[in-house]
């Protein structure tokens, strides 16, 4: 047992998956969940992924040794203000947010200056396009990376304890500055998601097209974008607004490249197209070799398809 | 037995998968393959997916009742010019190209005016990002759509015979004009592929980033684009150059939408982001409900991952 009491705020896909890991590995004496959505809370209780639920945020964190923020990052400031009066001395606050500079600021700025509160900001780089506690599963994190991004309120001891939880979830642990984290994630995660949301919007808005025909033939490419663009709207709104500078910069670079490609097509520059596509094919091979295709996610997709096909 | 002799020109992913279907269902008395790549040809022979191979295009099509073009569409004109002297009277030419207006023109323009040659242009809307005969499999087409796009040289009888092959491959058969086909595919397939190629190029070129770090964290979104951008460079070069007008028009619409989204982020218009992402989430649900997630592809992905993980 790592902690006497753990409280997870936000029992959605990530929160409930983490809860399953904590329960399965008996990492907490008591595991409590709070969510502002009463349905999620009731579902979590029914699914048995936590010991107790509370719709009172203050009570939920009382006596907790570890509090996990697993909500969209836009809610961190308000949550912190609300829980401060109820926090135990020496408590560790940690989070799972996809942007770190902003998350850390929202938590730190709302903590009393001298308070004995430790903060371990982190990001388990895992997820699916699904939301809610019913879609969580304990192997979600398996083989993926947990990135811890220490801040001024972090201690080595607390970092080690929080990392132990993620190791139990079979994650590999990495450490970076919040700035570096946000820069890397902008490229590998935020920009790709933004592009997917954008193209799914464009294609589904095309006048002169039958929407049913678009859906019918979606398996030829469009479908893969809809998967990414099916991700949680609130979470992604908060990510884009709170890693703004880097994302705006990357959109500009992407548009420049796309316009260049458009020009290659217009002027029949087939050799340039071929060169780019050969380069991207090599990148694909590197991704495969780095084993970044994830078995668990694919297995679940398959199970889901089988259910649908019945 | 539907045909005495069938010849497949181009024994890559699609050609070899079709060959497997024809062999398994005994649809041809003899199945012959030609490919300009001697390695592909030898592989096809070794895999036993055809009865015979030939590195002489003329000889390969001699006496064939059905000739299948399964090469990048840019090669159709040259192939047609080369095979015309060897074609049997009443032969049916068919193809699997992803653009139809251009494919039909390249074939028709190179056939002698009065010749007794029937043409059934078509597109089995299926594939993976892999290339080559070793990556083909007979269930590739299962549950997907085959679109036949009749031209002036098509006959109802030939359309029915060719469609029977694809029905044996467990495809559902649909019919459209070549123009409509190219318009729909531009939206659901060509634009998404172009965007994927483009973003993988952008992200892998970013200065100030470690390429290894991009690969390491690719599972958070970028990976899904690399899959699509791992598709055959020659095939896609030919598609983009030969469905040019529609694709250029769609790129413009996409860029407009992306710039609008960029502006929403810059001006903190969170409600607009949320609205778009909620819409795209609905589209995702419609795709799932239309059963456009494909079991076979996912199963193979999984098998491949398992091999890698050993």
Interface residues (C-beta under 8 A of the other chain):
Chain A: X74 X125 X126 X127 X129 X144 X145 X183 X184 X185 X187 X188 X189 X190 X191 X192 X193 X194 X195 X196 X197 X198 X199 X200 X201 X202 X203 X204 X205 X206 X208 X209 X213 X214 X215 X216 X217 X218 X219 X220 X221 X222 X223 X224 X225 X226 X227 X228 X229 X230 X231 X232 X233 X234 X236 X237 X238 X240 X241 X244 X247 X248 X250 X251 X252 X253 X254 X255 X257 X258 X259 X261 X262 X265 X266 X268 X270 X273 X274 X276 X277 X278 X279 X280 X281 X283 X284 X285 X286 X287 X288 X290 X291 X292 X293 X294 X295 X298 X299 X301 X302 X304 X305 X306 X308 X309
Chain B: X74 X125 X126 X127 X129 X144 X145 X183 X184 X185 X187 X188 X189 X190 X191 X192 X193 X194 X195 X196 X197 X198 X199 X200 X201 X202 X203 X204 X205 X206 X208 X209 X213 X214 X215 X216 X217 X218 X219 X220 X221 X222 X223 X224 X225 X226 X227 X228 X229 X230 X231 X232 X233 X234 X236 X237 X238 X240 X241 X244 X247 X248 X250 X251 X252 X253 X254 X255 X257 X258 X259 X261 X262 X265 X266 X268 X270 X273 X274 X276 X277 X278 X279 X280 X281 X283 X284 X285 X286 X287 X288 X290 X291 X292 X293 X294 X295 X298 X299 X301 X302 X304 X305 X306 X308 X309
